[in-house]
Amino acid sequence: MFTKYNINDTDIFNLSDFPKVEREMNNMLIRIANTPENNKAEIIISFLKDHSLKNEWFAVNPELARLISGRYFTTSHLECLFESCQKISTSLRIRRLYQKGHCRTALGLSEDKCQ
């Protein structure tokens, strides 16, 4: 089943407006909370967006790369959200996806990494 989310450039993203996405995000954040911070956002974004990871990420953050690529948690709604945002710039998608403070904190991201 494919879910299409309607996201526009002018929308203000609120994770709570997407309960299935929020559930997947929270489950993922719990499972990766103790993984190293090395390239954490890049690994997650790349996999959700393109189902691909750079080989170097397996070296710098093998635990997270294994969890993400091994499909240890459901991400179908997160992936649909990314698919629905294809026309929105990557930086905007990152900022919107991690807008909520608890997501940034769990991923070890500072505000400047979400810009």
LINPEHU-V698310 format. One record per residue. N is the residue number from 1. RES is the residue in three letters. SS is DSSP state (2 for helix, 1 for strand, 0 for the rest). OMEGA is omega in radians with two decimals (* if undefined). BURIAL is # if it has 16 or more other ideal C-beta (glycine too) atoms within 10 Angstrom, else .. Layout:
BEGIN
N:RES:SS:OMEGA:BURIAL / N:RES:SS:OMEGA:BURIAL
END
This chain:
BEGIN
1:MET:0:-3.13:. / 2:PHE:0:3.09:. / 3:THR:0:3.09:. / 4:LYS:0:3.07:. / 5:TYR:0:3.13:# / 6:ASN:0:-3.13:. / 7:ILE:0:3.12:# / 8:ASN:0:3.14:. / 9:ASP:0:-3.06:. / 10:THR:0:-3.13:. / 11:ASP:0:2.97:. / 12:ILE:0:-3.05:. / 13:PHE:0:3.07:# / 14:ASN:0:-3.06:. / 15:LEU:2:-3.11:# / 16:SER:2:3.06:. / 17:ASP:2:-3.10:. / 18:PHE:0:-3.00:# / 19:PRO:2:3.12:. / 20:LYS:2:3.07:. / 21:VAL:2:-3.13:# / 22:GLU:2:3.12:# / 23:ARG:2:3.11:. / 24:GLU:2:-3.14:# / 25:MET:2:-3.13:# / 26:ASN:2:3.11:. / 27:ASN:2:3.12:. / 28:MET:2:-3.11:# / 29:LEU:2:3.10:# / 30:ILE:2:-3.07:. / 31:ARG:2:-3.11:. / 32:ILE:2:-3.04:# / 33:ALA:0:-3.07:. / 34:ASN:0:3.09:. / 35:THR:0:3.13:# / 36:PRO:0:-3.10:. / 37:GLU:0:-3.07:. / 38:ASN:0:3.08:# / 39:ASN:0:-3.07:# / 40:LYS:2:-3.12:# / 41:ALA:2:-3.12:# / 42:GLU:2:3.14:# / 43:ILE:2:-3.12:# / 44:ILE:2:-3.11:# / 45:ILE:2:-3.11:# / 46:SER:2:-3.12:# / 47:PHE:2:-3.13:# / 48:LEU:2:-3.09:# / 49:LYS:2:-2.96:# / 50:ASP:2:-3.04:. / 51:HIS:0:3.12:. / 52:SER:0:3.09:. / 53:LEU:0:3.06:# / 54:LYS:0:3.13:. / 55:ASN:2:-3.11:. / 56:GLU:2:-3.14:. / 57:TRP:2:3.08:# / 58:PHE:2:3.11:. / 59:ALA:2:-3.06:. / 60:VAL:2:3.13:. / 61:ASN:0:-3.04:# / 62:PRO:2:-3.11:. / 63:GLU:2:3.13:. / 64:LEU:2:3.13:# / 65:ALA:2:3.12:# / 66:ARG:2:3.13:. / 67:LEU:2:-3.09:# / 68:ILE:2:-3.07:# / 69:SER:2:-3.14:. / 70:GLY:0:3.11:. / 71:ARG:0:3.14:. / 72:TYR:0:3.09:. / 73:PHE:0:-3.12:# / 74:THR:0:3.13:. / 75:THR:0:-3.03:# / 76:SER:2:-3.14:. / 77:HIS:2:3.04:# / 78:LEU:2:3.12:# / 79:GLU:2:3.09:# / 80:CYS:2:3.09:# / 81:LEU:2:3.10:# / 82:PHE:2:3.11:# / 83:GLU:2:-3.13:. / 84:SER:2:-3.11:# / 85:CYS:0:-3.05:# / 86:GLN:0:-3.11:. / 87:LYS:0:3.13:. / 88:ILE:0:-3.07:# / 89:SER:0:-3.13:. / 90:THR:2:-3.11:. / 91:SER:2:3.12:. / 92:LEU:2:3.11:. / 93:ARG:2:3.14:# / 94:ILE:2:-3.12:# / 95:ARG:2:-3.12:# / 96:ARG:2:-3.10:# / 97:LEU:2:-3.09:# / 98:TYR:0:-3.09:# / 99:GLN:0:-3.09:. / 100:LYS:0:-3.08:# / 101:GLY:2:-3.09:. / 102:HIS:2:3.09:. / 103:CYS:2:3.12:# / 104:ARG:2:-3.12:# / 105:THR:2:-3.12:. / 106:ALA:2:3.13:# / 107:LEU:2:-3.13:# / 108:GLY:0:-3.10:. / 109:LEU:0:3.01:# / 110:SER:0:-3.12:. / 111:GLU:2:-3.09:. / 112:ASP:2:3.11:. / 113:LYS:2:3.13:# / 114:CYS:2:-3.11:# / 115:GLN:0:*:.
END
